[in-house]
Amino acid sequence: NSVKLLSRFADNRHQSLMACIGMEANTMRQMYLKPLYSSTESEEIKIAVLELVTECIHKQASLAEAFLNALELKECVQKKTGEESEGFVHIALAIIRKRKETPNDRAYLASVQLLHALWHERRTLVISYIRMRDNFFTNFCHPLFHIAELKGQVAPAYAYILTCLGTEIYWYKDQVHSALQDSIGNLFKNNQLVRLSLYCTDQLHGVGRDESIEMEDDPTHSAVSTKILIAWKEFVYVLVKSFPEKVKELEDEKNKKLKGQETNKENEVQKTPKKQNRPETYSLRRILCIHALNALTNEIIRQGNMLAISTLAELYLLLVTTQELQKDLDKNLAALKKISSILTQLPHHYKLFSESAMYNILASCCRFFESTEFSTEDVLSSDWAMHMERIIRAVCSLLSRELGIFLADRENERTKLILPSLLCLGIILGQEVGRHALHLWQDLVAKYHIASQLIETSAAVLQMEELPESCLL
């Protein structure tokens, strides 16, 4: 309890605990290091000590220097020996190495949190020491290849691991440590990245069906899920940007494999239903987009965590931006159905969505229509017309509402943020439908009196000293 209390002081107090305690650095270090090497001390004390060191790294610079013993680590880095030194970092690395096969305990989580604090605070000297340890990145990345192993209280470890790796990749791009390059290469093999994506975008992480109802209402679980989701968004964006050649190589390999399968089937003169082959034609980026879009749709329908919704929309926006034009009927109509489900929810639950969530959702929908080319078969299908009508109806409803709010209160901050994206989406939809079914667009615009509101809004913004972005549209 005393160690936990000290952690609270380290987190909440602005004073230097090192100065308040008045002990020498080495004495402090040895006092808290001794329990970690003791075979008789309880696990709770060891976890509390690791958490104290983590808090000090974030908030107490002098205590952190004492605990980490940077001078000793510097000597280890310069000597480049494989020998381990005694210390808190050594203990954390040992726990991660020894318990990687069975990491479901709080000591493992506390060790990962300590390393995350080092990366977060850019303790470059200590990180240099850690990189030199044999098989560090192999041990550290182990949970990413064994998705079901981190559950319950230790599930946040996924977020910390992804954040550390994403930071490392961001710093060094394709010049990262060779061991980390090997781990990244393995992520692109055997659908490992796809499995990780499916886990991170699923809001019920590792929960059985009988537990799912209870876990959905658990705020702690929701916070953990959102933390993992945010870390995944940042990690996958940095990964795709830093290693485009690996993504391209994987997609080329998949296309080559698909062509080989088609050739074999032609030679054997065997007819197989097309639907069995469809999943193999999806590129890696396309699959990641589908996972994000599915999760976004589910979260919006059940009116889940707004931060999760905003993060999923941003993740989808980042991924769909890298996509090439697709003309496959099944693929585009499936995505259009999801977009339709998302947009039709917005007018009904308008006030529940935060400004950032609305902005990211609308921006994602804009990008979807900009980056997707519908084939003639798409446009002639009844599904396309049905979903486009639902989408236009929802957008017209939102436009009518937002324009009305703007005319009544020109200083409304929410409307100032949302209206430009909404107008962009309306313009894009008008262009899309205008080429194929202009009457559909004209009838709905007339029904919601959008034209008269737009004229009135244009007149109003032209009289304002500071023209909002909406005027440019």
FENKASUL-V416690 format. One record per backbone hydrogen bond with DSSP energy under -1.0 kcal/mol. CO is the residue of the C=O (numbers start at 0). NH is the residue of the N-H. Records with the same first field share a line. If there is no record, write none. Layout:
CO->NH, NH
This chain:
0->4
1->5
2->6
3->7
4->8
5->9
6->10
7->11
8->12
15->19
16->20
17->21
23->27
24->28
25->29
26->30
27->31
28->32
29->33
41->45
42->46
43->47
44->48
45->49
46->50
47->51
48->52
49->53
50->54
51->55
52->56
53->57
54->58
55->59
59->63
60->64
61->65
62->66
63->67
64->68
68->72
69->73
70->74
71->75
72->76
73->77
74->78
75->79
86->90
87->91
88->92
89->93
90->94
91->95
92->96
93->97
94->98
102->104
104->108
105->109
106->110
107->111
108->112
109->113
110->114
111->115
112->116
113->117
114->118
115->119
116->120
117->122
121->123
122->126
123->127
124->128
125->129
126->130
127->131
129->132
132->135
134->138
135->139
136->140
140->143
141->144
142->145
145->148
150->153
151->154
153->156
154->157
155->159
156->160
157->161
158->162
159->163
160->164
161->165
162->166
163->167
164->168
165->169
166->170
167->171
168->172
171->174
176->180
177->181
178->182
179->183
180->184
181->185
182->186
183->187
185->188
186->192
188->191
190->194
191->195
192->196
193->197
194->198
195->199
196->200
203->206
207->210, 211
210->214
211->215
214->217
217->221
218->222
219->223
220->224
221->225
222->226
223->227
224->228
225->229
226->230
227->231
228->232
229->233
230->234
231->235
232->236
233->237
234->238
235->239
236->240
237->241
238->242
242->246
243->247
244->248
245->249
246->250
247->251
248->252
249->253
250->254
251->255
252->256
253->257
254->258
255->259
256->260
257->261
258->262
259->263
260->264
261->265
262->266
263->267
264->269
272->275
273->276, 277
277->280
282->286
283->287
284->288
285->289
286->290
287->291
288->292
289->293
290->294
291->295
292->296
293->297
294->298
295->299
296->300
297->301
298->303
299->302
304->308
305->309
306->310
307->311
308->312
309->313
310->314
311->315
312->316
313->317
314->318
315->319
316->320
318->321
319->322
327->331
328->332
329->333
330->334
331->335
332->336
333->337
334->338
335->339
336->340
337->341
338->342
339->343
344->348
348->351
353->357
354->358
355->359
356->360
357->361
358->362
359->363
360->364
361->365
362->366
363->367
364->368
365->369
366->370
374->378
375->379
377->380
380->384
381->385
382->386
383->387
384->388
385->389
386->390
387->391
388->392
389->393
390->394
391->395
392->396
393->397
394->398
395->399
396->400
397->401
398->402
399->403
400->404
401->405
402->406
403->407
404->408
408->411
411->415
412->416
413->417
414->418
417->421
418->422
419->423
420->424
421->425
422->426
423->427
424->428
425->429
426->430
427->431
428->432
429->433
430->434
432->435, 436
436->440
437->441
438->442
439->443
440->444
441->445
442->446
443->447
444->449
448->452
449->453
450->454
451->455
452->456
453->457
454->458
455->459
456->460
457->461
467->470
